[in-house]
């Protein structure tokens, strides 16, 4: 009996993590898009770019085609520490180009801070929108942001998905993974009235909130860092579920390895720095937004939650076989496995990957082992450094 209780207590962090994911899954039902209103707000669309001459013109062209009055928007490309013709290609495509050279302060966070400062000083726009240099956006993106801002929001995140889901099994799994993290979780958090979090691409901020909370976020995961700062200042990030930005994901193992190390390493650093203190602050202030931000940090990547759930279930099964009595730990293991199963299936469903995606999920255990190995091996990139992910070859 005592062994069963001890195993249950040891497994409680996994149970809490799975319960959090189950709650968001149950709250992630689709919502109808809100009705449009006449456009009134002005936007600066900021594209941070480092050596993106091959694709920056395509991105600027896509942004220029949005169905929002041209007089109410500008496209600002930050050619940050580039050694190629990114600035020329962006200018030729119709963007206003901000050329920045600073060998000490390098990285996306510094590029964004530079562009935000320029947008504030120019006084043209009411809000800024951040779009990565390898991205395609929904035509109605600015309309969706405008609706939330007119209703009182100061920070908004669009759905961040995959532009090339059919490139390989890896990109199909990434499509499902982003559907889980960027759609299922974000819809659930939106229904709870908390912050959906920032994803680095497809973000929108009002000038007033940037003045109140300057973008002094320069880590590899500057979006996560800034989202925490916004939450502490009393601002939640709203979710524009009907609009999306689609980023190009890598399909090769080598490029994915570098990208994943940066993402996971940066997130783990934020968890160590903010996770427990943020939880304590949330409990002291009885603040639901801070509590959810803390939970979002403290719940580890799905791979680790799955390993924990499997480990708990196996240990409970062994204990039951040896002692014939382990109701608590067996129930906890079953709850975790069932919760994660529903969570993953919900992500697969909203991803639109169909039967092929369901088959690709069979490769997920190998993907989990690969991710764990990457984290054990540790990061290879300097903090805050621009590390340009290798792009897929473009089709003519």
C-alpha angles and dihedrals in degrees: 000000000000091000089054092051092047092051090048091052092048089050096049095098089056091046091051092048092050091046090053091051091046091052092052090046092055090049096047100090113139121269129209116250113257116249118268124250129202109282114253109147124088122228136199107207107208121201114188107205135181116183095336101142093130096060110014094093091055091052093048090048091051092050091048090056095060114124095243123108110275091221089062098053142053130191114221116187115195106210094200119194090328123174095188138057097282092125094050095047092048092048092049089052091056105264128133105242127215109195113205128185119179118142092192102045103049130158144067094285092059091045091053093047089052092050094045090053090051092048092050094047094047092053094206099120138053093207143009128232122202119213125171120238095248097052143115118201137202112263090236096049096116092045089055092049092045092055092056094044092049088052092055106272119139099187127037134177125201122210110279112212142159123280096196106036095153096055094097144328087274094059091045090054089047089053090055091044093052090046087056098045100032103033113020093042095039094050090049092049091047090055090050089054094239132118116294090204132237122277102192094245126068095020125151129195132178119235089241094059092047089054091049095042109027115210096251092151114124106156124112088264096044091155093059091045094050092046089057091049090051091050092051089052090054100259124123123202111242121215122235096198097174094058126064145188116209119208128194111250125202120247101192121089094230096054092041090052093057093044094047093047091055095047097044094039092050093047092049090052090053091048092053092047101041111012105089096028090052091050090051091048091049092052093047093049095035086229116164094196092055092043091055092046089052092048091048089055098041096048101085124223113295092255091064094043089053091050090050093049092048091047092050092048094048093047091048090050092051092047091049091050093049100041101020089225125085109121097148098049093040091052091047092051093048091048092052095048093046092047093050091046091055091044094052094043090051090052091049091050097051091042091067092221093134125192093335091058091049089055091048089056086071086072091055095097090058089047090052092052090047093052093048090051091052092053092047090050090053134217123312102192131086117253112271094358120145105251109178112212113228109257124224117255109271120239116231 
